[in-house]
Amino acid sequence: MDLIYVLDIIGTFAFAISGALVASKKEFDLFGVLIIAFATAVGGGMLRDVLINAHPINWIGDLNYIWTIIAAVICTFLFKSKIAPLSKTLFLFDTIGIAVFTLLGTQKGLSYNLHPFIAVVMGMVSAVMGGVTRDVLTNQIPLIFKKEIYASACLLGGGVYLITNYFQLPENIQFIATILTVINIRLIAVKYHLQLPKIKDDIFGKR
C-alpha cells in the first residue's frame, strides 16, 4: 500500500476523532457526531479538490474514507471515558491531522502543476478548513482565528516539503520532515504561549 495513502487514512482517522470528541462534548446525538466527524475529516480535502478541480472528490472516489470516519466515531463512543478526560487528547489528534494534511495537500497541489506557493496554500487549506468547519458547526470560534499559531505552522511545514522536494531527498525524509515541522511548531507555540502579533492600536494613534 502506498505510504501517502496510509498517511491520508491516518490523518482522516485523527481528524474524525477530533470532530467526534467536540460533537460528543456538545452532547450531539450519534448522527450529529457522525456529521461533525465527517466534516472535520474530509472538509479541508474536499475544499482543496474543488479549488483545484480534482475529480473525483477525495471521499467520493474512495469509500475507505467513509469507513475510516465511521471507525473513528465507533472508537470515540467505545473509549470516550478513556480519552475524553485527557486534556491534551483533542490537541494531539488535531495536531497530527493538520501535519498529515499539510503534507498531502501540498503534494497534491504540486502534482496538479500549481505554482509552489499555491501548492503550499492548498496544503494549509487541506489542514485547517476541516477544523474550521467543525468549529463553525459546533458554534465555536475557529482555532485558526485565535491566538495560537495554527495556519502559519502549516505554511512553514509546506515550505519544508518544497525545500526537501526541490533537493530530491528520499520521499520518506520529505514526509517525516514536513510532519515533524508542523507538529513541533504547534507544540512549541502552545508550550511557550507563542502567538502572532495583533493589531491593537493605530500605529499613528495616541501614545
C-alpha positions in Angstrom: 0.0 0.0 0.0 1.3 3.5 -0.9 2.7 5.3 2.1 1.0 8.6 1.2 -2.3 6.8 1.1 -1.6 5.3 4.6 -0.8 8.8 5.9 -4.1 10.1 4.4 -6.1 7.4 6.2 -4.2 8.2 9.4 -4.9 11.9 9.1 -8.6 11.2 8.3 -8.9 9.0 11.4 -7.2 11.6 13.6 -9.4 14.4 12.4 -12.5 12.3 12.6 -11.8 11.6 16.3 -11.1 15.2 16.9 -14.5 16.1 15.4 -16.3 13.3 17.2 -14.9 14.4 20.6 -16.0 18.0 20.1 -19.5 16.9 19.0 -19.8 14.5 21.9 -18.8 17.3 24.3 -21.6 19.4 22.9 -23.9 16.5 23.5 -24.8 15.8 19.9 -26.6 12.6 19.1 -25.0 9.8 17.1 -26.0 11.3 13.7 -24.7 14.7 14.7 -21.4 13.2 15.9 -21.0 11.4 12.6 -21.7 14.6 10.6 -19.2 16.6 12.6 -16.6 13.9 12.3 -17.2 13.7 8.6 -16.9 17.5 8.1 -13.7 17.6 10.2 -12.1 14.7 8.5 -12.7 15.4 4.8 -13.9 19.1 4.7 -10.4 20.5 4.1 -9.5 18.0 1.4 -12.9 18.4 -0.3 -12.5 22.1 -0.5 -9.0 21.7 -1.8 -10.2 19.3 -4.6 -12.9 21.7 -5.6 -10.5 24.6 -5.8 -8.0 22.7 -8.0 -10.7 20.9 -9.9 -9.6 17.4 -8.8 -12.1 14.7 -9.6 -13.5 12.6 -8.1 -13.5 14.4 -4.8 -11.4 12.5 -2.3 -14.1 10.7 -0.3 -16.4 10.2 -3.3 -13.8 8.2 -5.2 -12.8 6.0 -2.2 -15.2 4.7 0.3 -12.3 3.8 2.7 -12.6 7.4 3.9 -16.2 6.8 4.9 -15.3 3.6 6.7 -12.4 5.3 8.5 -14.7 8.0 9.8 -17.2 5.5 11.0 -14.5 3.5 12.7 -13.3 6.7 14.4 -16.8 7.5 15.6 -17.2 4.0 17.0 -13.9 4.2 18.8 -14.9 7.5 20.3 -18.1 6.0 21.6 -16.4 2.9 22.9 -13.4 4.6 24.5 -14.7 8.1 25.3 -14.4 7.5 29.0 -10.7 6.8 28.5 -9.7 9.5 26.0 -12.1 12.4 26.7 -10.8 13.2 30.2 -7.3 13.6 28.8 -6.9 17.4 28.4 -4.4 17.0 25.6 -6.3 14.4 23.6 -8.1 16.8 21.2 -4.9 18.8 20.8 -3.0 15.7 19.9 -5.4 14.4 17.3 -5.8 17.9 15.8 -2.1 18.4 15.5 -1.5 15.0 13.9 -4.3 15.8 11.5 -3.0 19.2 10.3 0.5 17.8 10.0 -0.5 15.0 7.7 -3.0 17.0 5.7 -0.4 19.8 5.2 1.9 17.3 3.5 -0.9 15.7 1.4 -2.4 19.0 0.3 1.0 20.4 -0.7 2.0 17.3 -2.6 -1.3 17.1 -4.4 -1.0 20.8 -5.4 2.4 20.1 -6.9 1.0 17.1 -8.7 -1.5 19.4 -10.4 1.3 21.6 -11.6 0.3 24.5 -9.4 2.8 27.3 -8.5 4.7 26.1 -5.4 3.3 28.9 -3.3 -0.2 28.0 -4.3 0.6 24.3 -3.6 1.6 25.3 0.0 -1.7 27.3 0.4 -3.6 24.2 -0.7 -1.7 22.3 2.0 -2.9 24.8 4.5 -6.5 24.6 3.2 -6.4 20.8 3.4 -5.1 21.1 7.0 -7.2 23.8 8.6 -10.6 24.0 6.8 -11.9 20.8 8.2 -11.3 22.2 11.7 -12.8 25.5 10.8 -15.9 23.7 9.5 -16.1 21.7 12.8 -15.8 24.8 14.9 -18.4 26.7 12.9 -20.9 23.8 13.1 -20.4 23.5 16.8 -20.7 27.2 17.5 -17.1 27.8 18.4 -14.6 30.5 17.2 -12.4 28.6 14.8 -8.9 27.9 16.2 -7.3 29.4 13.1 -8.6 32.8 14.2 -7.4 32.6 17.8 -4.1 33.4 19.3 -2.4 30.0 18.8 0.0 29.5 15.9 -2.0 27.2 13.6 -2.3 28.0 10.0 1.2 29.5 9.9 2.6 26.2 11.2 1.0 24.5 8.2 2.6 27.1 5.8 6.0 26.5 7.3 5.5 22.8 7.1 4.6 23.1 3.4 7.7 25.2 2.9 9.8 22.4 4.3 8.2 20.0 1.9 9.0 22.3 -1.0 12.7 22.5 0.1 13.2 18.8 0.6 11.4 18.0 -2.6 13.5 20.5 -4.5 16.7 18.9 -3.3 15.1 15.5 -4.2 15.7 14.0 -0.8 14.3 10.5 -0.2 10.5 10.5 -0.1 10.3 9.2 3.5 12.6 12.1 4.6 10.4 14.6 2.9 7.3 13.2 4.7 8.9 13.0 8.1 10.5 16.4 7.9 7.2 18.1 6.9 5.1 16.3 9.5 7.6 16.9 12.3 7.9 20.6 11.4 4.2 21.2 11.8 3.9 19.1 15.0 7.0 20.7 16.6 5.9 24.3 15.8 2.5 23.6 17.3 3.9 22.0 20.4 6.5 24.8 20.9 3.9 27.5 20.3 1.5 26.1 22.8 4.1 25.3 25.4 5.7 28.7 25.4 2.5 30.6 24.6 3.8 32.0 21.3 1.5 33.9 19.1 1.4 36.1 16.0 1.2 39.9 16.7 -2.2 41.5 16.9 -3.4 44.8 15.6 -4.3 46.6 18.8 -3.9 50.3 18.1 -3.4 52.7 15.2 0.3 53.0 14.7 -0.1 56.7 14.5 -2.6 56.8 17.3 -2.2 58.3 20.7 0.7 57.1 22.9 
